[in-house]
Amino acid sequence: MAGGQERVLRRRIKSVQSTKKITKAMELIAASRILKAQQRVAAARPYSERITEVIGNLAAAGAGGDSPLLQTREQVGTVGFIVISGDRGLAGGYNSNVIRLAERALQAEQVRGRRTGLITVGRKAHSYFRFRGYDIDEAFEGFSDAPSYEDARAVARAASERFETGQYDQVRLAYTRFLSIGTQRPVDDTFLPLDRERVGGRERAEGPTADYEFEPNPGEILDRLLPRYAEARLYAALLEGSASFFAAQQRAMKSATDNAEDLITKLSRIMNRARQDSITTEIMEIVGGAEALRQGAGHEDLLVDQRGSSDDLLPDTFATR
């Protein structure tokens, strides 16, 4: 191979090495943020468990019959979807998996003759559904990496207000559930109306329970707590989505780093072959030139010998002259 191609390969190797440094840094950053995201999930769990327990006690006291967030509509005409994705890419199939799950559910509802609405969380979901012509009722972005409770409250308020006013007859939540660092699963769960069995404390441990006296009445307290319960559920989904995003990004960046290393090795071998071919070609040219010079010198000696032998054949008279 020519020296020009060797220079091209050298530039490509340097470019891949620069990319490898970036992907390795992103892998390390994602690994550190996974731990923080898991800590946020663990920190939010006691509040969710406690509010569920309190609501269960209120339901056991006979409250919750008239709460609008618990009312199941006999005729479901419009289904609203909350789709939680990331604001950034470079995370493998994290965004595409949850978006495809939500889109299939949307299309299934439309096939059943129902109208659909969309509330997107994350820039990727918003750009995807907007590009494909879906009507987006509200969009939230900019906090998918580290969501706060106030962010969850804003999204939950947007969904619950539309449910209470009748704009949505049902609200479903599509997000990515964090099972472990190596396993994340996109899920489609019913968000509103709230599950009476879950709210009523179906999974509480059996045995003696305390007898509470509520002031004001249990129904009024439950009406105030149910929106908080919905917010806590949405906050948990946002946190799990954040942890899932960083886990997916770590895997994707590790795969990119490994691929960069393989590509560098392959290009280095090609470049070494090109260098060897270039050196071999130069050696052959030198040997060929030396052989040509040697043959040229032998030809001149032959001519000199031929001239000398012809002078010996001249007569003496010519020789004396």
C-alpha positions as CSV (number, residue, x, y, z in Angstrom):
1,M,0.0,0.0,0.0
2,A,1.1,3.5,-0.6
3,G,2.4,5.9,2.1
4,G,-0.7,8.1,1.5
5,Q,-3.0,5.3,2.6
6,E,-0.9,4.7,5.6
7,R,-1.4,8.3,6.7
8,V,-5.1,8.0,6.2
9,L,-5.2,4.9,8.5
10,R,-3.1,6.8,11.1
11,R,-5.7,9.6,11.1
12,R,-8.5,7.1,11.5
13,I,-6.8,5.5,14.4
14,K,-6.4,8.8,16.2
15,S,-10.0,9.6,15.5
16,V,-11.2,6.3,17.0
17,Q,-9.0,6.8,20.0
18,S,-10.5,10.2,20.7
19,T,-14.0,8.7,20.4
20,K,-13.0,5.9,22.8
21,K,-11.9,8.4,25.4
22,I,-15.3,10.1,25.2
23,T,-17.3,6.9,25.5
24,K,-15.1,5.7,28.4
25,A,-15.7,8.9,30.2
26,M,-19.5,8.7,29.6
27,E,-19.5,5.1,30.8
28,L,-17.8,6.1,34.1
29,I,-20.2,9.1,34.6
30,A,-23.2,6.9,34.0
31,A,-21.9,4.3,36.4
32,S,-21.6,6.9,39.2
33,R,-25.0,8.3,38.5
34,I,-26.7,4.9,38.7
35,L,-25.7,4.7,42.3
36,K,-27.2,8.1,43.0
37,A,-30.4,7.3,41.2
38,Q,-30.7,4.1,43.2
39,Q,-30.3,6.0,46.4
40,R,-33.0,8.4,45.4
41,V,-35.4,5.5,44.7
42,A,-34.6,4.1,48.1
43,A,-35.1,7.4,49.8
44,A,-38.5,8.0,48.2
45,R,-39.8,4.5,49.1
46,P,-40.6,5.1,52.8
47,Y,-42.8,8.1,51.9
48,S,-44.7,6.1,49.3
49,E,-45.1,3.1,51.7
50,R,-46.3,5.4,54.5
51,I,-48.8,7.3,52.5
52,T,-50.2,4.0,51.2
53,E,-50.6,2.7,54.7
54,V,-52.4,5.8,55.8
55,I,-54.7,5.7,52.8
56,G,-55.4,2.0,53.6
57,N,-56.4,2.9,57.1
58,L,-58.7,5.6,55.8
59,A,-60.3,3.2,53.3
60,A,-60.8,0.7,56.1
61,A,-62.6,3.4,58.0
62,G,-65.1,3.7,55.2
63,A,-63.7,6.7,53.3
64,G,-63.1,7.0,49.5
65,G,-66.5,6.2,48.0
66,D,-66.9,9.6,46.3
67,S,-63.3,10.6,45.5
68,P,-63.0,11.6,41.8
69,L,-59.6,9.9,41.4
70,L,-61.1,6.6,42.3
71,Q,-64.1,6.8,40.0
72,T,-64.1,4.3,37.1
73,R,-66.0,5.5,34.1
74,E,-68.5,3.2,32.6
75,Q,-67.8,4.3,29.1
76,V,-64.1,5.1,28.2
77,G,-64.1,7.5,25.3
78,T,-60.6,9.0,25.7
79,V,-57.5,7.4,27.1
80,G,-54.6,9.7,28.1
81,F,-51.0,8.4,28.1
82,I,-48.1,9.7,30.1
83,V,-44.9,8.6,28.4
84,I,-41.7,8.9,30.3
85,S,-38.5,8.9,28.3
86,G,-35.1,10.6,28.5
87,D,-33.9,14.0,27.4
88,R,-30.8,12.6,25.8
89,G,-29.8,9.7,23.7
90,L,-26.7,7.4,23.6
91,A,-28.5,5.0,25.9
92,G,-29.0,2.0,23.7
93,G,-32.7,1.0,23.4
94,Y,-33.9,2.8,26.5
95,N,-35.9,5.6,24.7
96,S,-37.0,3.5,21.7
97,N,-38.3,0.6,23.9
98,V,-40.7,2.7,26.0
99,I,-41.8,4.9,23.1
100,R,-42.6,1.8,20.9
101,L,-44.6,0.3,23.9
102,A,-46.6,3.5,24.3
103,E,-47.2,3.8,20.5
104,R,-48.5,0.2,20.3
105,A,-50.8,0.9,23.2
106,L,-52.0,4.1,21.5
107,Q,-52.7,2.4,18.2
108,A,-54.5,-0.4,20.0
109,E,-56.8,2.1,21.7
110,Q,-57.5,3.8,18.4
111,V,-58.4,0.5,16.8
112,R,-61.0,0.1,19.5
113,G,-62.5,3.4,18.5
114,R,-61.3,5.4,21.4
115,R,-59.7,8.8,21.3
116,T,-56.2,9.2,22.8
117,G,-54.2,12.0,24.5
118,L,-50.6,12.4,25.2
119,I,-48.5,13.9,28.0
120,T,-44.8,13.4,27.3
121,V,-42.0,13.6,29.8
122,G,-38.6,13.9,28.1
123,R,-37.4,15.5,25.0
124,K,-37.1,12.2,23.1
125,A,-40.7,11.2,23.5
126,H,-41.9,14.7,22.6
127,S,-39.8,14.9,19.4
128,Y,-40.8,11.4,18.3
129,F,-44.6,11.8,18.7
130,R,-44.6,15.4,17.3
131,F,-42.7,14.3,14.2
132,R,-45.3,11.5,13.6
133,G,-48.2,13.9,13.9
134,Y,-49.7,12.9,17.3
135,D,-51.5,15.5,19.3
136,I,-49.6,16.3,22.4
137,D,-51.6,17.9,25.2
138,E,-48.6,18.8,27.4
139,A,-44.9,18.2,27.3
140,F,-42.3,18.2,30.1
141,E,-38.6,18.1,29.7
142,G,-35.3,19.0,31.2
143,F,-35.4,16.9,34.4
144,S,-35.2,13.3,33.3
145,D,-31.7,12.9,34.7
146,A,-32.6,14.0,38.2
147,P,-36.3,14.5,38.7
148,S,-37.6,16.2,41.8
149,Y,-40.9,15.8,43.6
150,E,-42.1,19.1,42.3
151,D,-41.5,17.8,38.7
152,A,-43.7,14.8,39.5
153,R,-46.3,17.0,41.1
154,A,-46.5,19.1,37.9
155,V,-47.0,16.1,35.7
156,A,-49.5,14.4,38.0
157,R,-51.5,17.7,38.2
158,A,-51.7,17.9,34.4
159,A,-53.0,14.3,34.2
160,S,-55.4,14.4,37.2
161,E,-57.0,17.7,36.2
162,R,-57.8,16.3,32.8
163,F,-59.2,13.2,34.4
164,E,-61.3,15.0,36.9
165,T,-62.8,17.4,34.3
166,G,-63.6,14.4,32.0
167,Q,-61.1,15.2,29.2
168,Y,-59.6,11.8,29.9
169,D,-61.6,8.9,31.0
170,Q,-58.6,6.9,31.8
171,V,-54.9,7.6,32.2
172,R,-52.1,5.1,31.5
173,L,-48.4,5.4,32.4
174,A,-45.6,4.1,30.2
175,Y,-42.2,4.1,31.8
176,T,-39.2,1.9,32.3
177,R,-39.1,-0.1,35.5
178,F,-35.7,-0.6,37.1
179,L,-35.2,-4.2,38.2
180,S,-31.4,-4.3,38.4
181,I,-28.4,-2.7,36.8
182,G,-28.5,-5.4,34.0
183,T,-32.3,-5.5,33.7
184,Q,-34.8,-2.8,32.9
185,R,-38.3,-3.4,31.6
186,P,-40.7,-0.9,29.9
187,V,-44.2,-1.2,31.4
188,D,-47.6,0.2,30.6
189,D,-49.6,0.6,33.8
190,T,-53.0,2.2,34.7
191,F,-52.4,5.5,36.5
192,L,-55.9,6.9,36.8
193,P,-58.4,5.9,38.2
194,L,-56.4,4.7,41.2
195,D,-56.6,1.1,42.0
196,R,-59.1,0.7,44.9
197,E,-57.5,-2.6,46.0
198,R,-54.0,-1.1,46.1
199,V,-55.2,2.1,47.7
200,G,-57.4,0.1,50.2
201,G,-54.3,-1.7,51.5
202,R,-55.0,-5.1,50.1
203,E,-51.4,-6.1,50.6
204,R,-51.2,-5.1,54.3
205,A,-50.1,-7.7,56.7
206,E,-52.8,-9.7,58.5
207,G,-53.2,-9.3,62.2
208,P,-54.4,-6.8,64.7
209,T,-54.5,-3.2,63.5
210,A,-54.8,0.1,65.4
211,D,-58.1,1.9,65.7
212,Y,-57.7,5.5,64.5
213,E,-59.9,8.5,65.2
214,F,-59.7,10.9,62.3
215,E,-60.2,14.7,62.4
216,P,-61.6,15.9,60.1
217,N,-63.6,13.0,58.8
218,P,-61.8,10.2,56.9
219,G,-63.4,11.1,53.5
220,E,-62.0,14.7,53.6
221,I,-58.6,13.5,54.6
222,L,-58.6,10.9,51.8
223,D,-59.5,13.5,49.2
224,R,-56.5,15.4,50.2
225,L,-54.1,12.5,50.3
226,L,-55.1,10.8,47.1
227,P,-53.5,13.5,44.9
228,R,-50.3,13.1,47.0
229,Y,-50.5,9.3,46.5
230,A,-50.8,9.9,42.7
231,E,-47.8,12.2,42.9
232,A,-45.8,9.7,44.8
233,R,-46.5,7.0,42.3
234,L,-45.5,9.2,39.4
235,Y,-42.4,10.3,41.3
236,A,-41.4,6.7,41.8
237,A,-41.8,6.1,38.0
238,L,-39.6,9.1,37.2
239,L,-36.9,7.9,39.5
240,E,-37.0,4.4,38.1
241,G,-36.9,5.8,34.6
242,S,-33.8,7.9,35.6
243,A,-32.0,4.9,37.0
244,S,-32.9,2.8,34.0
245,F,-31.6,5.5,31.7
246,F,-28.1,5.6,33.3
247,A,-28.0,1.8,33.4
248,A,-28.8,1.6,29.7
249,Q,-26.3,4.4,29.0
250,Q,-23.5,2.6,30.9
251,R,-24.1,-0.6,28.9
252,A,-24.2,1.3,25.6
253,M,-21.0,3.3,26.3
254,K,-19.2,0.1,27.4
255,S,-20.2,-1.6,24.2
256,A,-19.0,1.5,22.2
257,T,-15.7,1.5,24.1
258,D,-15.2,-2.2,23.4
259,N,-16.0,-1.7,19.7
260,A,-13.6,1.2,19.5
261,E,-10.8,-1.0,21.0
262,D,-11.5,-3.7,18.4
263,L,-11.5,-1.2,15.6
264,I,-8.2,0.3,16.7
265,T,-6.7,-3.2,16.8
266,K,-8.0,-3.9,13.3
267,L,-6.8,-0.6,11.8
268,S,-3.4,-1.0,13.5
269,R,-3.0,-4.4,11.8
270,I,-4.0,-3.0,8.4
271,M,-1.6,0.0,8.9
272,N,1.3,-2.4,9.9
273,R,0.6,-4.5,6.8
274,A,0.6,-1.3,4.7
275,R,4.0,-0.3,6.3
276,Q,5.4,-3.7,5.7
277,D,4.2,-3.6,2.1
278,S,5.8,-0.2,1.6
279,I,9.1,-1.3,3.1
280,T,9.1,-4.4,1.0
281,T,8.4,-2.4,-2.1
282,E,11.3,0.0,-1.3
283,I,13.7,-2.9,-0.7
284,M,12.7,-4.5,-4.0
285,E,13.3,-1.2,-5.8
286,I,16.7,-0.8,-4.2
287,V,17.6,-4.4,-5.1
288,G,16.4,-3.9,-8.6
289,G,18.3,-0.7,-9.0
290,A,21.5,-2.3,-7.7
291,E,21.1,-5.2,-10.0
292,A,20.6,-2.8,-12.9
293,L,23.7,-0.9,-12.0
294,R,25.7,-4.2,-11.7
295,Q,24.5,-5.4,-15.1
296,G,25.3,-2.0,-16.6
297,A,28.9,-2.1,-15.2
298,G,29.4,-5.6,-16.6
299,H,28.3,-4.4,-20.1
300,E,30.8,-1.5,-20.1
301,D,33.7,-3.9,-19.1
302,L,32.7,-6.1,-22.1
303,L,32.9,-3.2,-24.5
304,V,36.4,-2.2,-23.2
305,D,37.6,-5.8,-23.7
306,Q,36.2,-5.8,-27.2
307,R,38.0,-2.5,-28.0
308,G,41.3,-3.9,-26.6
309,S,41.2,-7.1,-28.7
310,S,40.6,-5.2,-32.0
311,D,43.7,-3.0,-31.4
312,D,45.8,-6.1,-31.1
313,L,44.8,-7.1,-34.7
314,L,46.1,-3.9,-36.3
315,P,49.2,-4.2,-38.6
316,D,52.5,-3.0,-37.2
317,T,52.7,-0.2,-39.7
318,F,49.4,1.2,-38.4
319,A,50.6,0.5,-34.9
320,T,53.8,2.5,-35.4
321,R,51.8,5.4,-36.7
